[in-house]
């Protein structure tokens, strides 16, 4: 798996040294499709494992260095990170992990570091491999931990961080609810209380029963909740704003809504259209900044899944923890305010607007809604009732909003962190 490790090193460099999202790095890597499926999966698993456990791994490395690594040796640190992950977290043979890591150093100006890589990784293999104490806190950037602790308390922040250390399961939304039991059996999946299907992640989803037929699509159980807060949308004109890649558009269309999917990215909107084509569902697609869009007539309802830091999705996207900052969150909050005000203006008086983000940061969730309500806008909050969220009463806030956390449904494998508020436009 030498090639897989070399690709994992390139991916890790893309994420940590160049700030590229992992999914984007995976899609852009021209060598990845050349690997066997098993090796492709290993490259992704190895990279994601390092990102999930980065704090523990770096501490283990630093404790075994006689002198700090120079700042210009980032590739050496990344090679060490991959080696530690193989030995301490993935259970691979230590001698193979050490040998292949030394090979990754290569020649040129880095060749002199082969001895250091060999020595550090052998020390890892011989002793206590990675720090066992406080892994939850170690693997979360300080600014992010502090915001979670302030918002949810230390105990819940720890539970969130613990949940994020595990690979997320594969959640599925079935196009026809009447066929949920059928596809649960076909896919070997558990039926969750909200009607989503859940199975262990892994393998090529395009080869699973029902994918080619368009019977279902991939969508985290938490991400499936906001669209359902609109209730019965059959025959209603609904705007899905910032819609790509289209999971919520598909939900609304499958429920009988006349959907207009709006997104600023033509490329992402094309992906949405491709997904709908596979599912044999229809929606009008409009490429535009939703904050500048003026449709010919108002909608019965709208759903705004606003751009955000996505800190609620770290189980699936561990790179986000290391590539986002508090400054990014503040910038995105301003974007969310702009989109929220514009979205409300697209809805008929009396119509509903769902505002949602896949962020755990209050400044990207409840604080945006409270700011809108305090602005004097003609809008009121419509609280969510417990019977709308089966077995998820803990996800309803005192104000009546939705707030899921990665540590919810722990026995079932958790869920993404999502916030949603249901608002009604007044005359």
Secondary structure as UniProt FT lines:
FT   HELIX           2..12
FT   HELIX           13..17
FT   HELIX           22..28
FT   TURN            30..31
FT   HELIX           32..34
FT   HELIX           37..52
FT   HELIX           54..63
FT   TURN            71..72
FT   HELIX           74..84
FT   HELIX           85..89
FT   HELIX           94..105
FT   HELIX           108..113
FT   HELIX           114..126
FT   TURN            133..134
FT   HELIX           135..138
FT   HELIX           142..152
FT   HELIX           154..163
FT   TURN            164..165
FT   STRAND          170..174
FT   HELIX           177..179
FT   HELIX           180..187
FT   STRAND          190..191
FT   TURN            193..194
FT   STRAND          197..199
FT   HELIX           205..207
FT   TURN            209..214
FT   STRAND          216..218
FT   TURN            221..224
FT   HELIX           225..228
FT   TURN            229..230
FT   TURN            234..235
FT   STRAND          237..241
FT   TURN            244..245
FT   HELIX           247..254
FT   TURN            255..256
FT   STRAND          258..263
FT   HELIX           266..279
FT   STRAND          284..287
FT   HELIX           290..292
FT   STRAND          299..305
FT   HELIX           311..313
FT   TURN            314..316
FT   TURN            318..319
FT   HELIX           320..323
FT   HELIX           326..344
FT   TURN            345..346
FT   STRAND          347..357
FT   HELIX           362..364
FT   HELIX           366..374
FT   TURN            375..376
FT   STRAND          379..381
FT   HELIX           386..388
FT   TURN            390..391
FT   HELIX           393..395
FT   TURN            398..399
FT   STRAND          402..404
FT   TURN            406..409
FT   HELIX           410..412
FT   STRAND          418..425
//
